[in-house]
């Protein structure tokens, strides 16, 4: 026991010194030893002494302990947005200013390969140069008017080609949005006026076509009326007159329907004579004359008896037959 106590007393200061040195080093190298990977991130480990970059494993979210001589590279694996502006020249040599919005994210399972082959600045190394190159080539083959009217299919096709090229570099691009495409003010104004004149010309052509269609409609209508008038014989006209007379006689508002005339004797008389209103109209006149002269009253009474005859419903044709 005494020997053990002597050993402890002998090595205790050195042990305490080593522990203190270890604690001091641990505190100084804490950020290199204890690695915290946040939500939506992935870690790529680089081993200084053994193997270099680890491409077979991606370190997930949480706390990881590594040797202080190793290094952990942390990548944001979420969908990210990057705004980029650049100038391009058209086929006519005009400068066009573009403002882009790129949405992208790295392939999570390939973060080790991405770090080894491209590096942390992959956005400026792979994504933006590829998209910018494709758009420069596309705009360089168009003139100012074609760019101003935005050939959407060409832009989408070019951008899709760029996205496929970027995907080969372990980066997934979700979308490329052209926020702004600006031409010189003088060029934009001239193109705008040209487009307005084109729409005016199209409207004039449309009106001409409409007038031609109206002309054709009227011609067809005139031909139909001409054929109809030629088809109307006297017998047809007489039949149509009879039908119209019968329809009028069925109406509640019709009191007298008189038809006739012509060399053929015309149509028969259909209806009833309105006797009551006719009598009431004459009666006040009779009373007024009776106050003035009794003799005139007697003449009016004689006239009233004459004005109310019975109506003969016999048609003119039947009367001629009886004779």
C-alpha positions in Angstrom: 0.0 0.0 0.0 2.8 2.3 0.9 4.4 1.6 -2.5 1.2 2.3 -4.3 0.7 5.5 -2.4 4.3 6.6 -3.3 3.6 5.8 -7.0 0.5 7.9 -7.0 2.2 10.7 -5.3 5.0 10.4 -7.8 2.9 10.4 -11.0 -0.1 12.5 -9.8 1.3 15.8 -10.9 2.2 14.5 -14.3 -1.3 12.9 -14.7 -3.0 16.1 -13.7 -0.9 18.1 -16.1 -1.7 15.7 -19.0 -5.4 15.9 -18.2 -5.3 19.7 -18.1 -3.4 19.8 -21.4 -6.0 17.4 -22.9 -8.9 19.5 -21.7 -7.3 22.6 -23.0 -6.7 21.1 -26.4 -10.2 19.7 -26.5 -11.7 23.1 -25.7 -9.5 24.7 -28.3 -10.3 22.1 -30.9 -13.9 21.6 -29.9 -15.3 22.9 -33.2 -13.0 20.5 -35.2 -13.8 17.5 -33.1 -17.6 17.9 -32.4 -19.5 18.5 -35.6 -23.2 19.4 -35.5 -25.1 18.9 -38.8 -28.3 20.9 -38.9 -31.6 20.0 -40.4 -31.6 19.8 -44.2 -27.8 19.5 -44.4 -25.4 16.7 -45.3 -21.8 16.2 -44.3 -18.8 15.0 -46.3 -15.7 13.9 -44.4 -12.2 14.4 -45.5 -9.7 12.2 -43.8 -6.2 13.7 -43.8 -4.2 10.6 -42.9 -6.4 7.8 -44.4 -8.3 7.8 -47.6 -9.0 11.5 -48.3 -12.6 12.3 -49.2 -15.2 9.8 -48.2 -17.5 9.3 -51.2 -19.4 6.3 -50.0 -21.1 7.9 -47.0 -23.0 11.1 -46.4 -23.2 12.1 -42.7 -26.8 12.8 -41.7 -28.2 15.4 -39.3 -27.0 15.3 -35.7 -23.7 15.3 -33.7 -20.6 13.6 -35.0 -17.1 13.2 -33.4 -14.1 13.3 -35.7 -10.4 13.6 -35.3 -9.1 17.1 -35.1 -6.9 16.6 -38.1 -9.9 15.5 -40.3 -12.4 18.0 -41.7 -16.2 17.8 -42.2 -17.6 19.8 -45.2 -21.3 20.6 -44.7 -23.6 21.1 -47.7 -27.1 22.6 -47.8 -29.3 19.8 -49.3 -32.5 21.9 -49.5 -34.0 23.6 -52.5 -32.1 26.9 -52.9 -32.7 30.0 -55.1 -30.0 32.1 -56.7 -30.6 35.3 -58.7 -28.2 36.0 -61.5 -27.9 38.9 -64.0 -25.9 39.0 -67.2 -25.9 40.6 -70.7 -26.1 38.8 -74.0 -25.9 40.0 -77.7 -28.5 39.3 -80.3 -28.0 38.4 -83.9 -28.0 42.1 -84.8 -25.5 43.0 -82.1 -27.9 44.5 -79.7 -27.3 44.1 -76.0 -30.0 42.3 -74.0 -30.0 42.3 -70.2 -31.4 39.2 -68.4 -32.3 38.7 -64.8 -32.6 35.0 -63.9 -33.9 33.1 -60.9 -32.4 29.5 -60.6 -33.9 27.0 -58.2 -31.5 24.0 -57.5 -30.3 21.5 -55.0 -27.4 19.0 -54.9 -28.0 15.3 -55.1 -27.9 14.2 -51.5 -26.5 10.7 -52.0 -23.8 12.0 -54.3 -22.5 14.8 -52.1 -19.2 13.1 -51.7 -18.6 12.8 -55.4 -19.8 16.4 -55.9 -17.4 17.6 -53.3 -14.5 15.6 -54.7 -15.1 16.5 -58.4 -16.6 20.0 -58.3 -16.3 21.4 -54.8 -18.4 23.8 -52.6 -18.7 26.5 -55.2 -20.6 24.2 -57.6 -23.2 26.9 -58.2 -20.7 29.3 -59.8 -18.7 26.4 -61.4 -21.5 24.3 -62.9 -25.0 25.7 -62.6 -24.7 29.4 -63.6 -22.1 29.0 -66.4 -24.1 26.2 -68.1 -27.4 28.1 -68.1 -25.7 31.3 -69.1 -23.9 29.6 -72.0 -27.1 28.1 -73.4 -29.0 31.3 -73.2 -26.2 33.3 -74.9 -26.2 30.8 -77.8 -30.0 31.0 -78.1 -30.2 34.8 -78.0 -27.3 35.1 -80.4 -29.3 33.3 -83.0 -32.4 35.6 -82.7 -33.1 39.2 -83.6 -34.5 41.8 -81.3 -38.1 41.4 -82.3 -38.1 37.6 -81.8 -36.7 38.1 -78.3 -39.2 40.8 -77.5 -42.1 38.6 -78.5 -40.6 35.8 -76.4 -40.5 32.6 -78.3 -41.4 30.5 -75.3 -40.8 27.1 -76.8 -37.3 28.0 -77.8 -36.4 29.3 -74.4 -37.9 26.3 -72.6 -36.1 23.9 -74.9 -32.8 25.6 -74.4 -33.2 25.7 -70.6 -34.2 22.1 -70.5 -31.0 21.2 -72.4 -29.0 23.1 -69.8 -30.7 21.4 -66.9 -29.9 18.0 -68.4 -26.2 19.0 -68.7 -26.2 20.2 -65.1 -27.7 17.0 -63.9 -24.6 15.1 -65.1 -22.7 17.2 -62.6 -24.6 15.8 -59.6 -26.9 18.9 -59.2 -30.6 18.9 -59.7 -32.1 22.2 -61.2 -35.8 22.4 -60.6 -36.5 25.5 -62.6 -35.0 28.5 -64.3 -37.2 31.6 -64.4 -36.5 34.7 -66.5 -37.6 37.5 -64.3 -36.6 40.3 -66.6 -35.5 40.6 -70.3 -34.7 44.2 -71.2 -33.8 45.6 -74.6 -32.6 49.1 -75.3 -35.5 51.6 -74.9 -35.4 52.9 -78.5 -35.4 49.3 -79.9 -38.2 48.2 -77.6 -40.4 51.2 -78.5 -39.9 50.7 -82.3 -40.8 47.0 -81.9 -43.8 47.9 -79.8 -45.1 50.2 -82.5 -44.5 47.6 -85.2 -46.5 45.1 -83.3 -49.4 47.5 -82.8 -49.5 48.3 -86.5 -49.6 44.6 -87.2 -52.6 44.1 -85.0 -54.4 47.1 -86.7 -53.8 45.4 -90.1 -55.1 42.1 -88.8 -58.2 43.8 -87.5 -58.8 45.5 -91.0 -58.4 42.1 -92.7 -60.9 40.6 -90.3 -63.5 43.4 -91.1 -63.0 42.8 -94.8 -63.7 39.1 -94.3 -66.8 39.9 -92.3 -68.2 42.2 -95.0 -67.6 39.5 -97.6 -69.5 37.0 -95.5 -72.4 39.5 -95.1 -72.4 40.1 -98.8 -72.6 36.4 -99.5 -75.5 36.1 -97.0 -77.5 38.8 -98.6 -76.9 37.3 -102.1 -78.2 34.0 -100.9 -81.2 35.7 -99.2 -82.1 37.6 -102.4 -81.9 34.4 -104.5 -84.3 32.7 -102.0 -86.8 35.6 -102.1 -86.7 35.5 -105.9 -87.4 31.8 -106.1 -90.1 32.2 -103.5 -91.8 35.0 -105.5 -91.7 32.9 -108.7 -93.3 30.0 -106.9 -96.4 32.0 -105.8 -99.2 31.2 -108.2 -102.7 32.8 -107.9 -104.0 29.5 -106.5 -101.3 29.6 -103.8 -102.0 33.2 -103.0 -105.7 32.5 -102.6 -105.1 29.6 -100.3 -102.7 31.7 -98.2 -105.4 34.4 -98.0 -108.0 31.9 -96.8 -105.7 30.6 -94.1 -104.9 34.1 -92.9 -108.6 35.0 -92.8 -109.4 31.9 -90.8 -106.7 32.7 -88.2 -108.0 36.3 -87.9 -111.6 35.0 -87.3 -110.3 32.9 -84.4 -108.9 35.9 -82.6 -110.8 37.2 -79.6 -110.0 40.8 -80.5 -111.4 40.5 -84.1 -115.1 41.5 -84.5 -115.3 42.0 -88.2 -113.3 40.3 -91.0 -114.2 41.6 -94.4 -112.5 40.1 -97.5 -113.5 40.3 -101.1 -113.1 42.0 -104.3 -111.5 41.0 -107.5 -112.8 39.5 -110.7 -113.2 36.1 -109.1 -115.5 37.3 -106.3 -112.8 37.3 -103.6 -113.1 35.5 -100.2 -116.3 34.9 -98.2 -117.3 37.3 -95.4 -116.6 35.9 -92.0 -117.5 37.5 -88.6 -120.3 39.4 -86.8 -121.2 43.1 -87.0 -120.8 45.1 -83.7 -124.4 46.2 -83.3 -124.4 47.3 -79.5 -121.7 49.9 -79.7 -123.1 51.3 -82.9 -126.5 51.8 -81.2 -125.1 53.3 -78.0 -123.2 55.9 -80.1 -126.4 57.1 -81.8 -128.6 57.1 -78.7 -127.1 60.2 -77.0 -127.5 62.1 -80.2 -131.2 61.2 -80.3 -131.8 62.4 -76.7 -130.1 65.8 -77.5 -132.2 66.4 -80.6 -135.5 65.5 -78.8 -135.0 68.4 -76.4 -134.8 70.8 -79.3 -137.5 69.6 -81.6 -140.0 66.7 -81.2 -140.2 66.2 -84.9 -136.4 65.6 -85.1 -136.7 63.0 -82.3 -139.2 61.1 -84.3 -136.9 61.1 -87.3 -134.0 59.9 -85.2 -136.1 57.0 -83.8 -136.9 56.0 -87.4 -133.2 56.2 -88.2 -132.3 54.0 -85.2 -134.7 51.3 -86.3 -133.1 51.4 -89.7 -129.5 51.3 -88.4 -129.9 48.0 -86.6 -130.4 45.5 -89.4 -129.8 41.8 -89.2 -126.5 40.5 -90.6 -126.7 38.2 -93.5 -123.8 35.7 -93.2 -124.4 34.3 -96.7 -121.3 34.7 -98.8 -121.5 36.5 -102.2 -120.8 33.2 -104.0 -123.9 31.6 -102.3 -126.0 34.6 -103.2 -125.1 34.3 -106.8 -126.0 30.6 -106.8 -129.4 31.3 -105.4 -130.2 33.8 -108.1 
